[in-house]
Amino acid sequence: MSLLRIQQLEKRYGSVKALANLSLELEAGPPVALIGPNGAGKTTLFSILCGYLKPSAGSVEVLGEKPGSSALVGRLSAMPQDARMDPYFSVGRQLTHYARLQGLSRREAREEAVRVLDVVQLPEVLSMKPESLSHGMRKRVSLAQALLGKPELVLLDEPTAGIDPPNVKIIRDLVVELSASMTFIVSSHNLDELERLCQTVVYLEKGELKQTGSVAAPTGEHENYLTIRLASNADDALFAKLAESVEGVESVVRLAQGDFRLQCNPGSVVDEDLLATLRTAGLKYRQLVRGRTLEDRLYGG
C-alpha cells in the first residue's frame, strides 16, 4: 500500500527554503529512518504530512489522501519531540478525550485509553497526572497517545531523546513489535538506534533529499570493512597499532573515541586474527560488525 507520495515539494519562509524540490515515494512496511543534521527539514516535513503546514509548491499524499484530510483521522498520528500533556488532568482523562476526538463513544474511548497504556506497559498511570511521572514515562505516555485508534502510519520525532536506557529499550521493542500492524517513520540523531530499528533510510540535508535506500550496508562492504567498538577503558592508540599489524588490514581509521573502521583485503580472515590479537593484548571490545556503520557511510566519506 502507498504510504507517501511526494512530488517536487517545497516549503519557503520568505527567501529561505526549508524544503526544496523533494520527491519521495514510500510503501507501508518496516520502520523508516528520517535523518539529517539540524535544519535539514525533518520537522517541517512531518508538519506538512500532518497538515499543520501548507506546502509552498508541489504535491503530497499520505495513505492516498491530502494532508489534513478528515479521511486521515485515526489513520495517521504523530509524536512530537516536545510533546506535552496538560499538568492539571489525569493521563487517563486526557487520553480518553483524544480518543473521543477520533469519534469513539465515551465507553470506547475509556477502553482505548486503558488499552494503549497497557501497550506501553504503564497501566498504573491511568489516574495519575503527567507531572508526577518521570521523563521516560512521559515519553511512553506520549507514544500511547500516538497509538490511539491503531493508526496505519505513526511519525515519531526523537522518541528516545534524553531518556534512560530502560525506557529506550521499551520504546524500541514496542516499535519493533507494533511494526507488524503499522508503519513508523522515526526521526532521530541517534543513528546507532535507527540502524538497529529501521530497514529504510531517508536522508535530508538543507531541505533536499540526498539519499534514500536500505539501512543495511551494501553486500560488498561486508567483505571490505570491519567496524569495532572498544570497551570504555581500552587504549585507542594500542588498538590502532595492533590492528595495523594484522595480516589483511589495509588501513585503520579512528571514527570516534573507541570506534574504529578497518579496511580489509577481500577474502581475508581479519576478524579471527584481530580477535586473537586483542585477547593476547588483553584489550576488550563491545561490538564487532562486518561493513561500515550507517553514520560512517553517510558522514565518514
C-alpha positions in Angstrom: 0.0 0.0 0.0 1.2 3.5 -0.8 2.4 5.2 2.4 3.7 8.5 1.0 3.7 10.1 -2.5 5.6 13.4 -2.6 6.4 15.3 -5.8 8.5 18.4 -6.1 7.6 19.5 -2.6 8.8 23.0 -1.5 8.3 24.9 1.7 9.6 28.5 1.8 9.8 31.0 4.6 10.4 34.2 2.7 13.7 33.7 0.8 14.6 30.6 2.9 13.7 27.1 1.6 13.1 24.7 4.4 12.3 22.0 1.8 13.4 22.2 -1.9 12.2 20.1 -4.8 11.6 17.0 -2.6 10.2 13.9 -4.4 9.8 10.7 -2.5 7.6 7.5 -2.5 7.4 5.0 0.3 5.3 1.9 0.8 3.9 0.6 4.0 6.2 -1.8 5.8 9.1 -1.9 8.3 10.2 1.2 10.2 11.7 4.1 8.1 14.5 6.3 9.4 14.3 10.0 8.6 17.7 11.5 9.3 19.7 14.7 8.6 21.5 17.5 10.5 19.7 20.2 12.4 17.9 22.4 9.9 17.6 19.6 7.3 13.8 20.0 7.1 12.8 16.8 9.0 10.3 18.5 11.4 9.0 20.7 8.6 8.3 17.6 6.5 6.5 15.9 9.5 4.4 19.1 10.0 3.4 19.1 6.3 2.5 15.4 6.4 0.2 16.1 9.5 -1.4 19.0 7.8 0.0 21.6 10.3 1.8 23.4 7.5 0.9 24.0 3.9 3.4 23.4 1.1 4.6 26.4 -0.9 4.7 24.2 -4.0 4.4 20.5 -5.1 2.0 17.8 -4.0 1.8 15.4 -1.1 -0.4 12.3 -0.5 -0.4 10.4 2.8 -2.1 7.0 2.6 -3.7 8.2 -0.6 -5.2 11.3 0.9 -4.2 15.0 1.2 -2.6 16.0 4.5 -5.2 17.4 6.9 -8.0 15.5 5.3 -10.7 14.2 7.6 -10.1 10.8 5.9 -6.8 10.6 7.8 -8.3 10.9 11.3 -7.4 7.8 13.2 -5.1 6.6 10.3 -2.2 9.0 10.8 -0.7 10.1 14.1 2.5 11.8 15.3 4.6 12.0 18.5 6.4 15.4 18.5 9.8 15.6 20.2 8.5 18.2 22.6 5.1 16.6 23.2 3.4 17.8 26.4 0.3 16.9 28.3 -1.9 19.1 30.4 -0.5 19.0 34.0 -3.9 19.6 35.6 -5.7 16.5 34.3 -5.0 12.8 34.7 -3.4 10.8 32.0 -6.5 8.7 31.6 -8.8 11.7 31.2 -6.6 13.2 28.5 -6.2 10.0 26.5 -9.9 9.4 26.7 -10.5 12.9 25.4 -8.1 12.4 22.5 -9.8 9.1 21.7 -13.2 10.8 21.7 -11.9 13.3 19.1 -11.4 10.3 16.8 -15.2 9.6 17.0 -15.2 6.9 19.7 -18.0 6.8 22.2 -17.2 7.6 25.9 -17.0 3.9 26.8 -14.9 3.0 23.8 -12.6 6.0 24.4 -12.0 4.9 28.0 -11.3 1.4 26.9 -8.9 2.7 24.3 -7.0 4.8 26.9 -6.6 1.7 29.0 -5.5 -0.4 26.0 -2.7 2.0 24.9 -1.4 2.4 28.4 -1.2 -1.3 28.6 0.6 -1.5 25.3 3.4 0.9 26.6 3.5 -1.0 29.9 2.1 1.8 32.0 -1.4 0.7 33.1 -0.7 2.1 36.6 -0.5 5.7 35.5 -4.2 5.9 34.3 -5.3 8.1 37.2 -2.0 9.9 37.7 -1.1 13.4 36.4 1.7 13.8 33.9 3.8 15.9 36.3 4.2 13.0 38.7 5.8 10.9 36.1 9.5 10.6 35.1 10.6 12.0 31.8 10.9 8.5 30.3 7.4 7.6 31.5 6.0 10.8 30.0 7.6 9.8 26.7 5.9 6.5 26.8 2.6 8.1 27.6 3.1 10.3 24.5 3.7 7.2 22.5 0.5 5.8 23.9 -1.4 8.9 22.7 0.1 8.4 19.2 -1.2 4.8 19.2 -4.8 5.7 20.0 -7.1 4.2 17.4 -4.5 1.8 15.9 -3.2 4.2 13.2 -1.7 2.9 10.0 1.2 5.5 10.0 2.9 6.9 13.1 5.5 9.7 12.9 8.0 9.7 15.8 10.2 12.7 16.3 13.2 11.9 18.5 11.2 9.4 20.5 14.1 8.3 22.8 15.9 11.7 23.2 17.0 12.4 26.7 15.6 9.3 28.4 17.3 6.5 30.3 18.3 3.1 28.7 15.5 1.0 30.2 12.8 3.3 28.7 14.8 3.5 25.4 14.7 -0.3 25.2 10.9 -0.4 26.0 10.1 2.1 23.2 12.5 0.4 20.7 11.0 -3.0 21.4 7.4 -1.6 21.1 8.2 -0.1 17.7 9.6 -3.5 16.5 6.6 -5.4 17.9 4.0 -3.0 16.5 5.6 -2.7 13.1 3.6 -5.8 12.0 0.4 -3.8 12.0 1.5 -0.2 11.4 4.4 1.7 9.8 6.6 4.0 11.7 8.7 6.9 10.4 11.3 7.7 13.0 13.3 10.9 13.0 16.4 10.8 15.3 20.0 11.9 15.6 20.8 8.5 17.2 22.0 6.6 14.1 23.0 3.5 16.1 19.5 3.2 17.3 18.0 3.7 13.9 20.4 1.2 12.3 19.0 -1.4 14.7 15.4 -0.4 14.3 14.8 0.6 10.7 15.2 -1.0 7.3 14.9 2.1 5.1 16.7 5.4 5.4 15.6 8.8 4.1 18.4 11.4 4.3 17.7 15.1 4.1 20.2 17.9 4.1 19.4 21.6 3.7 15.9 20.7 2.7 16.9 18.4 -0.1 16.7 14.7 -0.4 20.2 13.4 -0.6 19.7 9.7 -0.3 17.1 7.0 0.2 17.5 3.3 0.4 18.4 0.4 2.7 19.8 0.9 6.1 21.9 -2.2 5.7 25.4 -1.9 4.3 25.9 -2.9 0.7 26.9 -6.6 0.3 30.5 -5.8 -0.9 31.2 -3.7 2.3 30.8 -6.8 4.4 34.0 -8.2 2.8 35.9 -4.9 2.7 35.3 -3.4 6.1 35.1 -4.2 9.8 33.7 -1.8 12.4 34.7 -2.3 16.0 33.7 -0.5 19.2 36.2 -1.0 22.1 35.3 -1.3 25.8 35.3 2.1 27.5 38.7 1.6 29.3 40.5 0.3 26.2 43.7 2.0 24.8 42.9 3.5 21.4 46.5 4.1 20.4 47.4 0.5 21.3 44.5 -0.9 19.4 45.4 1.1 16.3 49.0 -0.2 16.4 47.9 -3.8 16.9 45.2 -3.6 14.2 47.7 -2.3 11.6 49.9 -5.3 12.3 47.1 -7.9 11.5 47.6 -9.5 8.1 44.9 -8.4 5.6 44.3 -5.0 7.2 44.9 -2.2 4.7 44.0 0.8 6.9 42.7 1.7 10.3 40.6 4.8 10.8 39.5 6.1 14.2 35.9 7.3 13.8 35.4 8.4 17.4 36.6 7.6 20.9 36.8 3.8 21.0 35.3 3.4 17.5 37.4 2.2 14.5 36.9 1.3 10.9 39.2 -1.3 9.3 39.5 -1.6 5.6 40.5 -5.2 4.7 41.6 -7.3 1.8 38.6 -9.2 0.4 38.6 -12.8 1.4 40.9 -12.3 4.4 40.1 -13.7 7.8 40.9 -10.4 9.6 38.2 -10.7 12.2 39.5 -14.0 13.6 43.1 -12.8 13.6 42.1 -9.5 15.1 40.2 -11.0 18.0 43.1 -13.4 18.7 45.4 -10.3 18.8 43.1 -8.5 21.1 42.9 -11.4 23.5 46.6 -11.7 23.7 47.0 -8.0 24.5 44.1 -8.0 27.0 42.1 -5.5 25.0 38.3 -5.8 25.3 35.6 -4.8 22.8 31.9 -4.2 22.9 30.9 -4.7 19.3 32.4 -6.0 16.1 30.4 -5.9 12.8 31.1 -6.5 9.2 30.8 -3.5 7.0 30.5 0.2 7.8 28.0 1.8 10.2 25.2 3.9 8.8 26.8 7.0 10.4 30.2 6.2 8.7 28.6 5.6 5.3 26.7 8.9 5.4 29.2 11.2 7.1 32.5 9.4 7.1 33.4 9.9 3.4 
